[in-house]
C-alpha cells in the first residue's frame, strides 16, 4: 500500500514590513492596542507588481530543492488561496506550474480560507494513497493586502502576505506516513468572515460597489468565540481517534490568526510553551500560507527534525476547520 509522507517545506515573505506604528498613522489604533488584542507586531506586504503566484513559486522552488526531487518528478500542484492572481480563472496553480517550467501536470486551486493548507494536505494524501499521483506540490499563498480595506481597523491590523509550500510523496514506510487528517465546514456561519466579491450571489450594481466588495469583512468577536471552541474540539477528537497524547506532540502548529486564540487552545490541551509554534507576531494572519510558513520557521531554526510529530490545526472563513497529525519525513540521503 502507498502512504503519503511530508517530505519538505519552503516559504517566502516579501521584504516590505508594515509595523503597528505605521498602521496607527492610517487608522485609529496603536501598537499597544494591536499587540494586546492579537499578538501581532508587524506583517509583510507584497510589492504592487508581486503577485500571489510569484510568492508561491519562490516557496515552491525551495520546497522542491529541499525535497531532493527533480522538478520533473512533481506530478500535481494544488494551491490554497483566497487572493488568487485572477478572479475565477485561470487558477493560480496553473500559473505557478508554468512559472516553474512544469508542463502537463494536474494543477488547481481550492478555497478554504485559513484552513486551506490542511485541506490541500488531505487532497495530496488522497491522490497519493489512491495511487493516482506520486509527488504532489502543495502551496498556500496569499496577497491579502490586495483584498484588505486599510480604512477598516477591524481587519487591516490582522493580515499580511506570504507563501509556504511542501512536497508530499508516496512511501511504502508506514512510519513516515501522515497519520490522520480531519476537515470540516459549516456554511451556517458564512457571514462571519467573507469577501462578498461580486460572485453570482452578490453581483455588482455599480463600480463603487465593485471597488469595495472585494475586501475581506469579519465579525471579530463572534469568529473568536467559535474558533476557540471548534479548534479545541477538533484537536481533542483527532488525538483521541489515534490514541495520541498531547505530550506526544513535538510541534503544535496552529493557524497564526491571533495569539489569544492560540493560547486558549494550547491551554485547553495542556501543551507546554515549547510545543507551540508562534509566528503571528512577525507575519500576522497569512490565511492559507500561515501553517506552512510557521513550519518553515521551525525548520530554518533547526527545531524541526526528521521523525518529529507535528499537529496542525486551522480555522477559517466558510466556516472551515481542520487538523492533521503529520510526522516530518524528509528523504534519507
C-alpha positions as CSV (number, residue, x, y, z in Angstrom):
1,X,0.0,0.0,0.0
2,X,1.2,3.5,-0.8
3,X,1.3,6.0,2.1
4,X,1.8,9.8,1.9
5,X,4.8,11.4,3.5
6,X,5.5,15.0,4.3
7,X,9.0,15.4,2.6
8,X,9.9,19.1,2.6
9,X,9.0,22.6,3.4
10,X,9.7,26.0,2.0
11,X,8.4,29.6,2.4
12,X,8.7,33.1,1.2
13,X,7.8,36.5,2.6
14,X,8.0,39.9,0.9
15,X,10.7,42.3,2.0
16,X,8.4,45.2,2.9
17,X,7.3,45.3,6.5
18,X,4.2,47.1,7.8
19,X,4.5,47.8,11.5
20,X,1.9,48.6,14.1
21,X,3.3,52.0,14.4
22,X,2.8,52.6,10.6
23,X,-0.8,51.3,10.8
24,X,-1.6,53.7,13.7
25,X,-1.0,56.5,11.2
26,X,-3.6,55.0,8.9
27,X,-6.4,54.1,11.3
28,X,-7.3,54.9,14.9
29,X,-5.2,52.3,16.7
30,X,-1.9,51.9,18.4
31,X,0.9,49.3,18.8
32,X,-0.2,48.6,22.3
33,X,-3.8,48.0,21.3
34,X,-2.9,45.7,18.4
35,X,-0.4,43.7,20.4
36,X,-2.8,43.3,23.3
37,X,-5.7,42.2,21.0
38,X,-3.8,40.0,18.6
39,X,-0.2,39.5,19.5
40,X,0.8,40.9,16.1
41,X,3.7,43.4,15.9
42,X,4.2,43.5,12.1
43,X,3.2,41.9,8.8
44,X,4.9,41.6,5.4
45,X,3.4,43.3,2.3
46,X,4.0,42.3,-1.3
47,X,5.1,44.8,-3.9
48,X,2.5,46.1,-6.3
49,X,4.0,44.0,-9.1
50,X,4.4,40.9,-7.0
51,X,1.5,38.5,-7.3
52,X,0.3,35.6,-5.3
53,X,1.7,33.2,-7.9
54,X,5.2,34.9,-7.7
55,X,5.3,34.3,-3.9
56,X,4.0,30.7,-4.4
57,X,6.8,30.0,-7.0
58,X,9.5,31.1,-4.6
59,X,8.2,29.0,-1.8
60,X,7.7,26.0,-4.2
61,X,11.3,26.2,-5.6
62,X,12.7,26.0,-2.0
63,X,10.4,23.1,-1.1
64,X,11.4,21.2,-4.3
65,X,15.1,21.8,-3.7
66,X,14.9,20.6,-0.1
67,X,13.0,17.5,-1.1
68,X,15.8,16.3,-3.3
69,X,13.5,15.6,-6.2
70,X,13.9,17.0,-9.7
71,X,11.1,19.3,-10.5
72,X,10.1,17.0,-13.4
73,X,9.1,14.4,-10.8
74,X,6.3,16.6,-9.5
75,X,3.0,15.3,-11.0
76,X,0.4,17.6,-9.3
77,X,0.2,21.1,-7.9
78,X,-2.6,22.3,-5.6
79,X,-2.7,25.9,-4.3
80,X,-4.8,27.1,-1.4
81,X,-5.6,30.8,-1.7
82,X,-8.3,33.4,-1.3
83,X,-6.3,36.0,-3.1
84,X,-5.6,34.4,-6.5
85,X,-4.0,36.2,-9.3
86,X,-7.3,36.2,-11.2
87,X,-10.9,36.0,-10.2
88,X,-12.2,32.5,-11.0
89,X,-9.8,31.6,-13.8
90,X,-7.1,30.8,-14.6
91,X,-6.2,29.1,-11.3
92,X,-3.1,30.4,-9.5
93,X,-1.8,26.8,-9.5
94,X,-1.7,26.7,-13.3
95,X,0.2,30.0,-13.4
96,X,2.7,28.6,-10.8
97,X,3.2,25.4,-12.8
98,X,4.1,27.5,-15.9
99,X,6.4,29.8,-13.9
100,X,8.1,26.6,-12.5
101,X,8.5,25.3,-16.0
102,X,6.2,22.3,-15.4
103,X,4.0,21.3,-18.2
104,X,1.3,18.6,-18.4
105,X,0.8,18.3,-14.6
106,X,-2.6,18.4,-12.8
107,X,-2.9,21.9,-11.3
108,X,-5.8,23.5,-9.5
109,X,-6.8,25.9,-6.6
110,X,-9.0,25.3,-3.6
111,X,-10.7,28.0,-1.5
112,X,-10.9,27.1,2.2
113,X,-9.5,30.3,3.6
114,X,-7.3,29.9,6.6
115,X,-7.8,26.1,6.7
116,X,-6.6,25.9,3.1
117,X,-3.3,24.2,3.8
118,X,-4.9,21.4,5.8
119,X,-7.4,20.9,3.0
120,X,-4.8,20.6,0.3
121,X,-2.7,18.3,2.5
122,X,-5.7,16.0,2.7
123,X,-6.1,16.2,-1.1
124,X,-2.5,15.3,-1.7
125,X,-2.7,12.4,0.7
126,X,-5.8,11.1,-1.1
127,X,-4.3,11.3,-4.5
128,X,-1.1,9.5,-3.3
129,X,-2.7,6.8,-1.3
130,X,-5.1,6.0,-4.2
131,X,-2.0,5.5,-6.5
132,X,-3.0,8.3,-8.8
133,X,0.0,10.6,-8.0
134,X,3.5,10.1,-6.5
135,X,4.8,13.6,-5.7
136,X,2.4,16.4,-5.0
137,X,3.4,20.0,-4.5
138,X,1.0,21.8,-2.2
139,X,1.2,25.6,-1.8
140,X,-0.5,28.1,0.5
141,X,0.0,31.6,-1.0
142,X,-1.7,34.9,-0.2
143,X,-1.5,38.5,-1.2
144,X,-4.1,39.6,1.4
145,X,-3.0,43.2,1.2
146,X,-4.8,43.2,-2.2
147,X,-8.2,42.4,-0.5
148,X,-7.7,44.3,2.7
149,X,-9.5,47.6,3.4
150,X,-6.9,49.8,5.1
151,X,-9.6,52.1,6.5
152,X,-11.2,49.2,8.4
153,X,-9.5,48.9,11.8
154,X,-11.0,45.6,12.5
155,X,-9.3,43.8,9.6
156,X,-6.3,45.8,8.4
157,X,-4.3,45.2,11.6
158,X,-4.6,41.4,11.1
159,X,-3.5,40.4,7.6
160,X,-0.2,40.0,5.8
161,X,1.3,38.4,2.7
162,X,3.4,35.4,2.1
163,X,3.6,31.8,0.8
164,X,4.5,28.4,2.0
165,X,4.9,25.1,0.1
166,X,5.5,21.4,0.8
167,X,6.2,18.3,-1.2
168,X,4.1,15.3,-0.3
169,X,5.4,12.0,-1.7
170,X,4.5,8.3,-1.8
171,X,6.2,5.9,0.5
172,X,5.9,2.3,1.5
173,X,7.2,3.0,5.0
174,X,4.2,3.4,7.3
175,X,6.4,5.0,10.0
176,X,6.8,8.0,7.6
177,X,3.1,8.3,6.8
178,X,0.7,11.1,7.5
179,X,-1.3,9.6,10.4
180,X,-4.6,11.3,10.1
181,X,-6.4,14.5,8.8
182,X,-9.7,15.9,9.9
183,X,-11.6,18.6,7.8
184,X,-15.0,20.1,8.3
185,X,-17.2,23.0,7.3
186,X,-20.4,24.8,8.3
187,X,-21.8,27.4,5.9
188,X,-24.3,28.5,8.6
189,X,-21.7,31.0,9.8
190,X,-20.6,32.1,6.3
191,X,-21.3,35.8,7.1
192,X,-18.8,35.9,10.0
193,X,-15.8,36.0,7.7
194,X,-16.3,36.6,4.0
195,X,-15.4,38.5,0.8
196,X,-18.7,39.5,-1.0
197,X,-16.7,39.9,-4.2
198,X,-19.3,40.1,-6.9
199,X,-19.9,36.4,-7.5
200,X,-23.2,35.2,-8.7
201,X,-24.6,35.5,-5.2
202,X,-23.8,39.2,-5.0
203,X,-23.4,40.7,-8.4
204,X,-22.1,44.3,-8.7
205,X,-24.6,47.0,-9.4
206,X,-22.0,49.8,-9.7
207,X,-18.3,50.5,-10.0
208,X,-18.3,51.8,-6.5
209,X,-19.8,48.6,-5.1
210,X,-17.3,46.6,-7.2
211,X,-14.4,48.5,-5.6
212,X,-15.5,48.0,-2.0
213,X,-16.9,44.4,-2.2
214,X,-13.6,42.8,-2.9
215,X,-12.4,43.5,0.6
216,X,-12.5,41.0,3.5
217,X,-15.2,41.5,6.1
218,X,-15.2,40.0,9.5
219,X,-17.3,39.9,12.7
220,X,-14.4,39.5,15.0
221,X,-15.9,38.7,18.4
222,X,-18.2,36.0,17.0
223,X,-15.4,34.5,15.0
224,X,-13.1,34.4,18.0
225,X,-15.6,32.5,20.2
226,X,-16.4,29.9,17.6
227,X,-12.7,29.5,16.6
228,X,-11.5,28.6,20.1
229,X,-14.4,26.1,20.7
230,X,-14.1,24.5,17.3
231,X,-10.3,24.2,17.2
232,X,-10.1,22.7,20.6
233,X,-12.9,20.2,19.9
234,X,-11.3,19.1,16.6
235,X,-7.8,18.6,18.1
236,X,-9.2,16.6,21.0
237,X,-11.0,14.4,18.6
238,X,-8.0,13.7,16.3
239,X,-5.8,12.9,19.3
240,X,-8.4,10.6,20.8
241,X,-9.1,8.9,17.4
242,X,-5.4,8.0,17.1
243,X,-4.7,7.2,20.8
244,X,-2.1,10.0,20.9
245,X,-1.5,12.2,24.0
246,X,-0.8,15.9,23.7
247,X,2.6,15.2,25.4
248,X,3.5,13.1,22.3
249,X,3.3,16.2,20.0
250,X,6.6,17.7,19.3
251,X,5.3,20.7,17.4
252,X,1.8,22.1,17.7
253,X,1.5,24.3,14.5
254,X,-1.8,26.2,14.7
255,X,-3.0,28.7,12.1
256,X,-1.4,32.0,13.1
257,X,-4.5,34.2,13.3
258,X,-4.4,35.6,16.8
259,X,-2.2,34.9,19.8
260,X,-5.2,34.8,22.2
261,X,-6.8,32.0,20.1
262,X,-3.6,30.0,20.0
263,X,-3.1,30.5,23.8
264,X,-6.6,29.4,24.6
265,X,-6.4,26.2,22.5
266,X,-2.9,25.4,23.8
267,X,-4.0,25.8,27.4
268,X,-7.1,23.7,26.8
269,X,-4.8,20.9,25.5
270,X,-2.3,21.4,28.4
271,X,0.5,22.0,25.9
272,X,3.8,23.4,27.1
273,X,5.1,26.7,25.6
274,X,7.9,24.9,23.8
275,X,5.5,22.7,22.0
276,X,3.5,25.6,20.5
277,X,4.8,27.2,17.3
278,X,4.3,31.0,17.2
279,X,4.9,33.3,14.2
280,X,1.9,35.6,14.4
281,X,4.0,38.4,15.9
282,X,6.1,38.9,12.8
283,X,3.8,37.7,10.0
284,X,0.2,38.4,11.1
285,X,-2.5,36.3,9.6
286,X,-1.5,35.0,6.2
287,X,-4.5,32.7,5.8
288,X,-3.7,29.6,3.7
289,X,0.1,30.4,3.9
290,X,0.1,30.6,7.7
291,X,0.8,27.0,8.6
292,X,3.5,26.2,6.1
293,X,5.2,29.5,6.8
294,X,5.2,28.5,10.5
295,X,6.6,25.0,9.7
296,X,9.3,26.6,7.6
297,X,10.3,28.8,10.6
298,X,11.0,25.9,12.9
299,X,12.8,24.1,10.0
300,X,15.0,27.1,9.3
301,X,15.8,27.4,13.0
302,X,16.8,23.8,13.3
303,X,13.9,22.9,15.6
304,X,12.2,20.5,13.2
305,X,14.0,17.2,12.8
306,X,13.2,14.0,10.9
307,X,10.6,11.8,12.6
308,X,9.2,14.5,14.8
309,X,5.4,14.7,15.1
310,X,3.5,17.8,14.1
311,X,-0.1,18.6,15.0
312,X,-1.6,21.1,12.5
313,X,-4.8,23.0,13.4
314,X,-6.7,25.6,11.5
315,X,-10.0,27.5,11.3
316,X,-11.2,29.9,8.6
317,X,-13.9,31.5,6.6
318,X,-16.6,29.2,5.3
319,X,-16.6,28.4,8.1
320,X,-14.0,25.7,7.7
321,X,-11.7,23.9,10.1
322,X,-9.2,21.1,10.0
323,X,-6.4,19.3,11.9
324,X,-3.7,16.9,10.9
325,X,-1.1,14.6,12.6
326,X,2.0,14.7,10.4
327,X,5.5,13.2,11.0
328,X,8.2,15.2,9.3
329,X,9.7,12.6,6.9
330,X,12.4,14.1,4.6
331,X,14.0,11.7,2.1
332,X,17.0,10.0,3.8
333,X,20.3,10.8,2.0
